[in-house]
Amino acid sequence: MSQRGGHRGRGAGRGGTAERGGRGSGRGAYGGRGGHSSSERGNSQTRGPALGQVTSGMSSLAVTMRPGPVAIGTSTVDKVVTGEENLRVSAPKTKTASFPPRSGYGTLGRPITLLANYFLLKPEGGDLYRYAISAPEGLSRPKRRRLAEYILADPRLSKVMTACDYAGILVTTGDIAVWEADLSTVISSEKGSYKIQETGRFSLTQLVEALKQRSPSELLAVKDEMTQLLNIVVGSLANRQSNVYRLGQDNKFFTDQSPPGEGDLSGGLRALRGFYASVRCGTSRLLLNINVCNAAFFKPQPLVDLMREVRPQDLPALIRLLKVETQYLKGKRADGTVDPRITVKKVKTIIGLGKSPRDQIFEVEGVKTNVHDYFAKQHGIQLKLDLPCVNVGRPDKPIYIPSELCTVMRGQAVRRILNANQTKEMILTAARAPNLNAHFIQSEGLDMYDVQRLATFGIKIDKRMIAVQGRILQAPTIAYGGATMVPKEGSWNLIGKHFFRGTRFKHWAVMDINFGPRKSLDTPRETVTALMTAFKASGVLFDKFPDRHETTLQQLTQTNREANFTVLQRQIAAMAAKGVEICLVVLREADRWLYSRIKYLGDVVHGVQTVCCVSAKLQKVQGQAQYFANIAMKFNTKGGGINHTTRDALKYIDESTMLVGIDVTHPAPGSAESAPSVAGVVANTSKLLGQWPASIRCQESRKEMVTDLADMIVERLTAFRSANSGKLPKRVIVYRDGVSEGQLRIVVNQEIPSFRQAFSRLYGAQANWPKMAMIVVSKRHHTRFYPTSAADAQGKNVNCAPGTVVDRGVTDSGLNDFFLTAQAGLQGSSRPGRYILVHDEIGLSANDLQQGVFELSHVYVRATKAVSICPPAYYADLLCERARLYQVDQFYEVRGQQEEPKWNGKIHSRIANSTFYI
């Protein structure tokens, strides 16, 4: 089933989606507790959203509705669909299939029944007609929408039901006469004409019949076109409602009818609840997927109120392209004279900030004046505030308006980076129990998409969530040095455990960063001694007490950055000159710029490994043992040790198997135009899966396929060979992150050949090449599962238990895919990972794939929990995030000039072959 993701921004405060119970369950914040590792994220955030999109639910029901299983009611697993699924996997396989066909379904684990956020669609006959709305090239999106609205109101469409994507596709329930007309009759400022042209006629009942076939059908060739039309219909039903706003091109719609103050994010922003909906093709049936989501929007308020809530240095990037409404211009009478009793509303777009009204000078007919005097003379308005004016013209031809005359318009999503506190509030807003989200979906969600009106398009909907079969897989036994344990609810405790393989450092340092007379460490020697004792118990040894680099910086303001960078450069250079291998950096508080410069200087410039922590947590007695153990995990990994592994090696992983993780991350909205995309490749060097050296490249912005993949794979194969007595792997299994379903064929057609190029260079003849499989890992989907029994659930929120796997009912009719909830859902609704087998020369069975991914999720090196996405893909994501931090000025803090040193795309040779990015 198509599980197309949204924007590919991941990581704290970036574009994309985030959700409690998701991938973040494997992280802490600078050594956060709860069995996590210490996270070195510079802004101390979990995987958070720049666009603020998180699955959630928000209502007074949150107070009265307690977490619990979702009542299954009258929903039952459709035995007809189950029978069709069984028959399909036993049918003869075609050699023309684009992807490996499903060879069977998984059998391991305890069977359970779950509800899924899908609803059955029942076509009742009739056809859908598709028409193209053609307009002159370059017509803006707002003008295309005006044209579409004009066409929808045309009397020629009055006898048919209509839906539109407001871009270029019109859908009707009957045949209509096509026409061509002058565009200026709709938009007076435009020239040329627009056309309505028929581009197809589609039968929904034939589509459902095609989905029931046990072998490929020609009708399935138009499956994507038909689901596109149905998604236009579904989206159009929500798009026509008042106080409902669409976000992006996906069917995500939000309402602003929540009570004042609810969902407040500070800084002039608030969270609005909304829903996502998409039609999917399952086995033998059509399904409608609906999910709860939240996004950050600007508050509709006077612009000056927003400006007072935001730091001056953050304001220009935040309000760029913000739409505001003004109402100071006087209206005119019928005879053309000005009527002072009438004011005219105008909508303007801010492109920048100016000076205060008295200081903003411009010319009127050759005479210089300022904004304050101009508005007093021209409009009779006495300005009272000294806040900056806003430019609503162009950079080269500015038009300045006093900010006190502007009001922020409703329905504007935030397309800039959220700060740490806003991200935290956004995540808290999202932390709703699964049964509460299920309630919202079945009530408000179905209402928002006005599903009753689907009947007018010849489609009925069953308002019950569908029931699906699932299984709970058995967790692996975790092995430490001299001890084993079985995870309980997806986690285990590191205290008192010795790493599977420890490490030793000859020379290390502690750098405590201070601001003014107040010190980061109250008792530095005692704290470091306690830390070394804890490290020794875990298996991390030091030849001597660390060098101490007490470092005083100026306050972390924009103007002090050059001086602060010089101090950091001097300190880390001194460490490198003395042969320091690793440095513990103690910070008073988390700061993204400071963190990024420490990593840049350590990883790129001087080759000194660094681990950052916050002094308050380091010195706090309560929980200190866990905090020390979490930091020790990073030290051990960076030093080449093995934290833990599974007692029994994974069935399809042996000494001759190399696992590869690949990810590409792109600039988020608000990044510099010159910001590149970043591609990362990681691979293990032994079956213990404790070390994952990496290759990294910058490439063309927003290009998803990896440009230099062949070279990067050669680097990873060479590293494997060096660690394995000159032997190359015989099997290569790839976990490819960040690919939408629409890009599956592209990744197979473009990236598989890159692997073959690498094999040819190192293995020679094709007969010597390793066997290869590729699995696409997806987390940006909207499939959720709800336990129907407390015995099958986990935690106080009653989430799916770790190990819950689903490969029936909602999986794609034409792909070999499955959903796995590996992690414990600490807050909110757990989001399963989706895995799609797109290439297989090895012959991996369903049990191999599913149990293998679940066991892999337990060997993530910096956590004592199973993580939501298998580690190879997770590490590749961390690697790309690290590269973004090296270029913090381009990705996070764009202010019109590039201040930071440019990264050359390389890691220092001293640490390049380590797992430095953890």
Secondary structure, 3 states (H helix, E strand, C coil): CCCCCCCCCCCCCECCEECCCCHHHHCCCCCCCCCECCCCCCCCCCCCECCCEECCCCCCHHHHCCCCCCCCCCCCECHHHHHHHHHHHHCCCCCCCCCCCCCCCCCCCEEEEEEEEEEEEEECCCEEEEEEEECCCCCCHHHHHHHHHHHHCCHHHCCCCEEECCCCEEEECCCCCCCEEEHHHCCCCCCCEEEEEEEEEEEHHHHHHHHCCCCCCHHHHHHHHHHHHHHHHHHHHHHCCCCEEECCCCCEEEECCCCCCCCEEECCEEEEEEEEEEEEEECCEEEEEEEEEEEEEECCCEHHHHHHHCCHHHHHHHHCCCEEEEEEEEEECCCCCEEEEEEEEEEEECCEECCCCCCCEEEECCEEEEHHHHHHHHCCCCCCCCCCCEECCCCCCCCEECHHHEEECCCCECCCCCCHHHHHHHHHHHCCCHHHHHHHHHHHHHHHCCHHHHHHHCEEEEEEEEEEEEEECCCCCEEECCEEECCECCECCCCCCCCCECEEECCEEEEEEEECCECCCCCHHHHHHHHHHHHHHHCEEECCCCEEEEEECCCCCHHHHHHHHHHHHHHHHHHHHCCCCEEEEEECCCCHHHHHHHHHHHHHHHCCEEEEEEHHHHHCCCCHHHHHHHHHHHHHHHCCCECCEECCCCCCCCCCEEEEEEEEECCCCCCCCCCCEEEEEEECCCCCCCCCCEEEEEECCCCCCCCCHHHHHHHHHHHHHHHCCCCCCCEEEEEEECCCHHHHHHHHHHHHHHHHHHHHHHHCCHHHCCEEEEEEEECCCCCCEEECCHHHEECCCCEECCCEEECCCCCCCCCEEEEEECCCCCCCCCCCEEEEEEEECCCCCHHHHHHHHHHHCCCCCCECECCCCCHHHHHHHHHHHHHHHHCHHHHCCCCCCCCCCCCCCCCCCCCCCCCCCC
